[in-house]
Amino acid sequence: AFAAGAATAIEKARLLRSESQRAEEAAALFEVSKALTSALRQEEVLDLILEKACALIGVEMAAVFLIDEPTQTLDYIRGLGPGNDLFKVHRLKAGEGIAGRTVVTKGPVQSADILADPRITYSAEDRERIAQDGLHALLGVPLVSGARVLGALGVGERSVRNFREDEVRALAALGSAAAVALENARLFEAER
């Protein structure tokens, strides 16, 4: 009887914690959506996306990659946190790294340890920089506006980590709001 009661209490605590996390996630996403739709300059939008991504998922770093239409490569646009500038100096090809796979699959892609994950490909130069930096866990989501993939939002940290389903969902929701905000900022800047 005691074991059954303890199991019931543990399950109720887990459900309460899960509901509390969902409520916090919803509040954060509402705040982000509201803020993102009011920001008009791309730099402001990017800074807000990165800040909220790190806070929402509880990670050290975040980066945004946008597709360069003529070359169909991903350009590192902006990052936040240690190790965020690993890809600053060049472009990623479609399918390369977490960001490249995210854009090709049009869905979330994660790796608990990117250098040990055979699904994730990087150039030898990138692999060396990633190893030197100590980056391990990455999660990427596509930035999709309408039917168009604009790029990818990625978060990561230097420890090995599996991202939980609620974290993947939260980052995907942030990515959706971020894509709309980036498209709005692009249109606003084009009209200036």
C-alpha positions, 0 to 999 in steps of 0.5 A: 500500500505504501509503495502504491501511494508513493508511486501515485504521489511521484506521478502527481508531482511529475504531472504538476512539474510538467504542467508548470513547465508548459505554463512557463513555456507558453508565457515565454513564447507569448512574450517572445512573439509579442516582442519579436513582432514589435522589433523592426530592425534585423539586428534587434530581432536577431539579438532577441531570438538568441537571448530568448533561445538560450533562456528558454532552453537553458543553454550556453549558446545560440546561433542563427544561420540564414540561407544565401539564395544565390549559393544555397548555402547557410551563412552564420548571421549572429550568435550569443554565448561562448563558442557561438562564432565557430562558424563565423568565417565560412558558409555551411552547405545544405545538409552540413552540420546541425544547421544544414541538416535542419534546413534540408529536413525542414524539422528539428535535428539534435545531437547529444555529442556532435563529433561522435554522431555519424549523422552529422557531417562537418569539414575536417577544419570545422571538426577540429574547431569544434573539438578545440572549443569543446562543443558537444550538444546541439539542437537546430530548428528550421526558420520557416516563413510560409512555404519558404525556409529562411535558415536555422536557429541552433542552440548548444552547450559544451556538455553532452546532453539529450534535449527533452521533447518539450525543449525541442517543441519550445525551440521549434515554436520560437523558430516559427515566431522568429522566422516571421519576425525576421521576414517582417524585419527584412521587408521593413528594411527593404522599404526604407 
